[in-house]
């Protein structure tokens, strides 16, 4: 059996794993490879005469029309697209090449669509990894800055305590004890390996110990999962650090009340500042610390609400005891 030119051309189209379409300059299909028919879920008998762009997802129509117009003008064009077949997203790199007649006019356009899903997903993973790394780098820098701020505040608290008790000769020991407690907090905050369920009262007391009697806490008897405890340590320490810098813990007369209780699988914690600098209005924008607190709350499968009252900041934290 002798093959015709059309048979050979059809065999060449179908031999490629790429989706190959032959279009008129105005975007009507003339031919399509077998791989293209499978991707577009269109029978071979219905290909000729079918408009190409409507077969694509609506989100890609504008890019497809622009590429088609460029190819119809005699230029090679390219655009990124995707298809959703049976719930599976496939990403395509579409290259349109015009073919010219002897007079140099465009008489058809060949579009080769190559499956680049693996590359696209890999790039997405890389981008996500870069974002995570940037977040971690920003968090580390933020924590280093805060460490010096908190250390300075802890020393000032030790000085106030020594002066109020008339024991200035014990200032060095008081400061050293508070700094050691601060060191234990940073170890607790940063070390999440092998964490188990921990007692809430003992845990909160450990986190807030460096800030002395200015932090008062109470709540129901709870044992929180280790991973949640570490996130909660970060949240409490970040709240305390912000208070040291701007809120009630920045002056000797200020204080913070922390109360918690669980209900139907949720841990509700209230952070209430009193006696600090008066608040005339909420901040115009949140700093990195507030943004970090919000992100940590989301990671813990919960939410956070702030009330900037004149008496001091009030924070309502709601976290899932089971995680996300």
Secondary structure, DSSP 4 states (H G I P E B T S, - for coil): -PPPHHHHHHHHHHH-SSEEEEE-TTSBEEEE-HHHHHHHT--GGGTTT-BSGGGS-GGGHHHHHHHHHHHHTT--EEEEEEEEETTEEEEEEEEEEEEE-TTS-EEEEEEEEEE-HHHHHHHHHHHHHHHHHHHHHHHHHHHHHHHHHHHHHHHHHHHHHHHHTT-GGGHHHHHHHHHHHHHHHHHHHH--TT---EEHHHHHHHHHGGGGGGEEEEE---EE-HHHHHHHHHHHHHHHHHHHHHSGGGSTT-EEEEEEEEETTEEEEEEEEESSS---S--SS--HHHHHHHHHHHHTT-EEEEEEETTEEEEEEEEETT--
